[in-house]
Amino acid sequence: MPFFEEIEIGHRREIGTYTFTAESIKTFAAKFDPQRFHLDEEEGKNSLFGGLAASGWHVGSACMSLLVADGQRLAREAAARGEEVAVWGPSPGFRDLRWIKPVLAGDTVVYANVVIDKRASGSRPGWGILTARTTGTNQRGEEVYSITASAFVPMRKSG
């Protein structure tokens, strides 16, 4: 992963794709969001969603899983090139979580991340705070998910 100084505002990266199957929707819902329109096709069809709908938390969890996996891939590639790898810190939070359109069984969502802000941390010397907007777009080109989140990113040590 890059260091704070190497990150540019406006940088965009696709972080991965996830297909929401009926089975994965039901499995996630049974454990974490057991509402009728996430568990039963007929209930989903008769709901405002018009079909078996993925929980918004499932859509966000798929995004997080892909984001972490992509970061691990980038770190492996940098290490293979002999580059120093920045170990990012935790997230101080997020805002503007939006489930814009239903994600139904059979939908494939492509997630992308765009850096929208960066600043030095006022309370943690040696760290910057990166803010990015991550979106999910379905196979019809419709944005279905978005979130704006921040993360602590280490600065390069001088000297």
N, C-alpha and C positions, 0 to 999 in steps of 0.2 A: 504494500500500500504506500502511497506517496506521503511525503511530509507536507506540513502546512504550506510552506513557501512554494511548493511545486503545483499547488492546486489553483486553477484559474476559474473565476466566476464565469458561468456560461458553459463550462465543460459538461458534456452530456455523455452518458453511457447506458447502453441497454444492459440490464442485469439478468435477464432470463425470461423464460416463458413457462406458464403452468396451465395445464388443461384440467378443468374442473369436471370430473366424472360424477355420475349419480352416486356411485359407491363412495368416493372421497367426500362428497358433500354430506352424505348421511353419516359416515363415520365420524367426521369432525363434529357435526351437529349433535350426535348422540353423546359425545363426551363434553362438549363445551358450549353449545347453544341449542338445546333441544326444543326448538319451536317447530310447530307442525309443518310449516312451509319449507323447512330445511330437512325434514325427515320423511315426508311422504309425497310422492309425485302428484297424487290427486289433490291433496291439500294445497300444494304449491300451485297447481293449475288453477284452482279456484280462488287463489289469493290475489292481491294486487300485483304480484310478480308475474303471474301468468305461466309459471312453470316451477319446477324444483329449483329453488334458489340457494346459492351458497351463502352462508353466514358472512357478514361483513368482516367478522374477526378471522374467518378462514381466508378471505381474500387478502387481508393484511398479513396474516401469518405466512401465507405462500410468498408474499413479497419479501418479508423479513428473511425467510429461509434462503431465497434466491440472492438477496443482498449479501448475506453472510458468505454464501458459497462463492459468489463472484469476488468478494474481497479476498477470500482464501486463495482463489485461483490467481488473482493479481499478485498476491504476496509470493506464491510459489514461483511464478514466472520471473518476478524481480530477483528473488533469491537465486534462481537458476542462472541469471545473467551476472550474478556476483554483486548485485546492488544491495545496499542497506535497506531493510524493510522497516517502515514506520509501523509501530504497534499502536493502533488507535485506542482511545479510551472509550468510556461509555457515552451514552446519549444523555444530555441534561433535559431532554424532553422533546415534545412535538406539539404541533398546532394544526388546525385546519384539516383534520381527518374528514374525508368526504367519501361516502359510498354513493356515487353519482347515478349509476344505473345498475339494475340487478345483474348479477352473474349467474347464469342458469347452467344446468347440467349440459355438458358438451361445449361450453364456451372455453376458448383459449385466450388467456390474457398475457400480453407482453408488457413487462415492467421496464421503465426507464427512469433515470435519475439525472437531475440537472442541478448543478451548484448555483445557488442564488445569492449567497452572502458568505463572507468570512471575516473574522476579526480576531485579534489577539484576546486571550482571556484576561480579564482584569484581576481575577482572584487566583489563577493558577499559572505562575510563571513557567515559561517553556511550552505552553500549550496554546493552541488556537481553537476557535469554535467555528466549525463549518456548518452552514445551513443549506439543505438541498430539498428540492421538491421531487417527490417520486410519484409517478403516475402509472396506472394500468390501463391498457387499451385492448378491447376485445378484437376478435377476428373481423368485425365489421368496421373497424376504425373508430369505434365509439369509446371515449374515455369513461371508464367505469369506477375508477378509484384514484384518489390523490391524498397525499399527506406531505406536510412540510416538517422536517425533522432536523435536529442538530446533533453534532457529535464532536467530542474533544479529539483534536488531531495534534500530535506532537510536532514541535518545531525542531529543525535541525539544531544540534548543539554547535555553538560557534567554537572555532579553534580547532 
